[in-house]
């Protein structure tokens, strides 16, 4: 199971993964990943027409834009 980017080798970050693996990596449901794809909100590509694939390196960058640090929290 893919949980953290630190536990993944650099070569594996570039290997294409399916929707289920992308969902596990992001910590969301597969249906939410499909919704992101439909709305073109997540980096993805299609293989042979309908097969959706992701690169974990791109997902990690995409996920970072939603990361909130203490300095960004307005009190």
C-alpha positions in Angstrom: 0.0 0.0 0.0 1.3 3.5 -0.9 1.1 5.8 2.1 3.9 8.3 2.1 6.1 9.8 -0.6 9.2 9.1 1.6 8.7 5.3 1.4 8.6 5.4 -2.5 11.7 5.0 -4.6 12.4 7.8 -7.2 11.8 5.4 -10.0 8.4 4.4 -8.6 7.3 8.1 -8.5 7.4 8.1 -12.3 5.6 4.8 -12.9 2.0 5.2 -13.9 -0.6 4.2 -11.3 -4.3 3.6 -11.5 -7.2 5.4 -9.9 -7.2 3.1 -6.8 -3.5 3.6 -6.1 -3.8 7.4 -6.6 -6.7 7.5 -4.2 -4.7 5.6 -1.6 -1.8 7.9 -2.0 -4.0 11.0 -1.6 -6.1 9.5 1.2 -9.4 10.0 -0.6 -11.9 7.7 -2.2 -11.7 6.5 -5.8 -15.0 8.3 -6.6 -13.4 11.6 -5.5 -10.4 11.0 -7.8 -12.8 10.3 -10.7 -14.6 13.5 -9.9 -11.3 15.5 -9.9 -10.5 13.9 -13.3 -13.9 14.7 -14.7 -13.5 18.4 -13.7 -9.9 18.4 -14.9 -8.7 19.4 -11.4 -6.0 16.7 -11.0 -3.0 15.9 -13.2 -3.7 12.7 -15.1 -3.4 11.2 -18.5 -5.3 8.5 -20.4 -3.9 5.4 -21.9 -5.7 3.8 -24.9 -8.7 6.1 -24.6 -10.4 5.4 -21.3 -7.7 4.0 -18.9 -6.8 6.8 -16.5 -3.3 6.9 -15.1 -1.3 9.2 -12.7 2.3 9.8 -11.8 2.9 9.9 -8.0 5.5 12.7 -8.5 2.8 14.9 -10.1 0.2 14.0 -7.5 2.7 14.9 -4.7 3.2 18.3 -6.2 -0.5 18.7 -6.7 -1.2 17.7 -3.1 1.3 20.2 -1.8 -0.8 23.1 -2.9 -3.5 22.1 -0.4 -1.0 21.7 2.5 -1.6 24.3 5.2 1.2 25.3 7.5 0.9 27.1 10.8 2.2 30.3 9.2 -0.7 30.2 6.7 -3.4 29.9 9.3 -5.1 33.2 10.1 -6.1 33.5 13.7 
